[in-house]
Amino acid sequence: MNNKPQDVKPGVPVICCSGVTRTYKEGPSELTIFSDISLTVAAGETVAIVGSSGAGKTTLLNLLGGLDRPSSGHIEICGRDIHRMSEAGRARFRNRHLGFVYQFHHLLPEFSALENVMMPCTLGGMSPQSAAGKAQQLLARVGLEKRLEHKPGELSGGERQRVAIARALVNEPECVLMDEPTGNLDEQTGESVRRLIESLRDQLGIAFVMVTHDMKMANSLGRVLRLEQGRLEEAVGGG
């Protein structure tokens, strides 16, 4: 891992947001989800974003990942303004620099664990042989070296989430965005995923930004931010 050519300058934040606002039209009026949000995430930093349901946490994560556009403000990922790119350019950039993990794993059911993890590499132009080698390494790292050929329906919930985490890491991104990664798991399985995320963070030096209601998970990360009433602020007393 961490052997791809880096095109991110040393010292440049992985994420830098300034004055970000997101509004939606509701008939003749506008609904403001949040306004004037600023956020900087350094390389290797881990950040949890907490807050009540409906506060806009997932909306913010989608903006950071280039899946949605801000109504105003700027978002730079690895020094690049992703919203000034074409749609195709933004997709290529996401594939190279960002990983995504969701509450529901979104694995393709007709493909094996190995094939699901290979997919970001092959989409990026890597040969199938090289992609398979990288995917196998990641699956071994998350403890699934004996489940390579199993399809998602043959895996437990925790195993499926481990496959999703491996898929997010396979292109060695600068940042992984995670939306409630333990929210659909029982307590014991969620705890194993929490330990895995902590271990990968420490081993790989990748930045993680996680939306979660799991305060144990949030408090295990480096910073906890609370999004409430349209404002993003440092959480007091660990959330």
Protein Blocks (a to p, Z undefined) as FASTA:
>chain_A
ZZaccfbdehiafbdcehiacdddehjbccdfbghiacdddehiacddeddehilmmmmm
mmmnopaccfbdcddeehiafklpcfklmmmmmmmmpccddfbloiafkbcfklmmmmmm
mmnopafklmmmmmmmmmmmnopammmmpcfklpcfklmmmmmmmmmmmnopabdcdehk
llmccfklmmmmmmmmmmmmmmnopacddddfblklmmmpmbdcddeehiacddehhZZ
